Amino acid sequence: MTISFEMKEVATGHGSLLWSGTTAEFGDIEVIYPADLGPGNGTGAEVRGSSIPGALFTGDSLLGFKPRLTGMKLLVEGEEVKPRRNRWAVSKKRRSLRLAYKGTTYRCTAISRKSYVFTRPGLAITVSESGVRRKNRRARVQADGPATPIDISLAVLFAGVDRPQLTMGGAFRVFLSTVFHLSTNG
């Protein structure tokens, strides 16, 4: 079973952005970033929808926009889930973000800077972003296998997360930008 849908990036008017889309199977879906966490709580990305469970990803951010994988926390339906990754691995597969929710193991693996695949046994959900300017930015979501609402919720959530650390080159760029940022503000 294959499900495919598109999400469009739009500005909310409150300093946030969101990916917004509708599917016949799962209804309306929104990924909001940065999510409103209150002062001093970092930054986050939140997914919500008419037929999918809500999830919130929080992490550190240099510019307060998309949460990074540094200092990450994940809440699914109010329950904390412990994501983990091997930051010292070289290959994309070994650098994947791994998490387990209600007995199901998931993996988020980078394909490129703008694409990733979210997998569990029997399912692969590929999310590919395109476009440069906000009015043209789209995220194409394709699920190959029987997807459940929680699968879709977790997969699209990472469209609102800063993911370069899932690749070795991206991790190096993040390291350099962090050092540069700290040296200019320190």
C-alpha positions, 0 to 999 in steps of 0.5 A, spaced: 500 500 500 502 506 497 500 513 500 503 519 497 501 527 499 504 533 499 505 539 504 506 546 503 510 551 507 506 557 509 508 563 514 503 563 520 504 570 522 506 569 529 514 568 527 512 561 526 512 557 519 508 550 518 508 545 513 500 544 512 497 538 508 491 534 507 490 526 506 484 522 504 487 517 509 489 521 515 486 528 514 489 535 516 496 535 518 500 540 520 508 541 522 509 547 526 516 550 527 518 553 532 513 551 536 511 555 542 515 553 548 515 559 552 521 563 554 528 559 556 525 552 554 529 551 547 525 551 541 521 545 538 517 542 532 510 540 533 505 535 529 498 535 530 492 533 525 485 531 525 486 524 525 494 523 527 497 523 534 500 529 536 508 529 537 513 535 540 520 535 538 525 539 542 532 541 542 537 546 542 538 551 537 543 557 535 538 561 532 531 559 535 528 557 529 528 549 528 530 545 533 537 541 532 538 534 534 543 536 540 539 536 547 533 533 543 527 530 547 521 527 544 514 527 546 508 523 543 501 523 546 504 526 552 509 520 553 517 521 553 520 517 548 528 517 548 531 518 541 538 516 540 544 516 535 551 515 534 554 522 533 561 519 531 559 514 526 561 515 519 555 512 514 548 515 514 545 509 516 549 508 522 548 516 524 541 515 523 536 517 529 533 511 532 527 511 537 522 506 540 515 507 541 510 502 544 514 496 542 515 499 535 522 501 533 523 507 528 529 509 524 530 516 521 536 516 516 538 522 511 538 521 504 540 528 502 540 535 505 533 535 503 530 528 504 530 523 509 527 516 510 523 514 516 522 506 517 520 501 521 519 494 519 514 493 513 514 501 512 518 506 509 516 513 509 520 518 504 520 525 505 523 530 500 523 537 501 523 542 494 523 549 492 527 555 495 522 561 496 517 560 502 511 560 497 514 555 493 517 550 498 513 543 498 514 537 502 513 530 498 511 524 503 510 517 500 509 511 505 511 505 502 507 499 506 501 500 511 502 506 515 498 508 521 497 515 524 503 514 529 507 512 523 505 519 519 505 523 525 513 521 527 515 521 520 512 528 518 515 531 525 522 531 522 520 536 517 520 541 522 527 539 525 534 541 523 537 534 521 544 536 518 547 532 523 544 525 520 550 526 515 557 526 516 558 533 512 552 536 515 555 534 522 561 538 520 558 544 518 554 544 524 560 544 528 563 549 524 557 554 525 557 552 532 564 554 533 563 560 529 557 563 533 560 562 540 566 565 538 563 571 535 558 572 541 563 569 547 
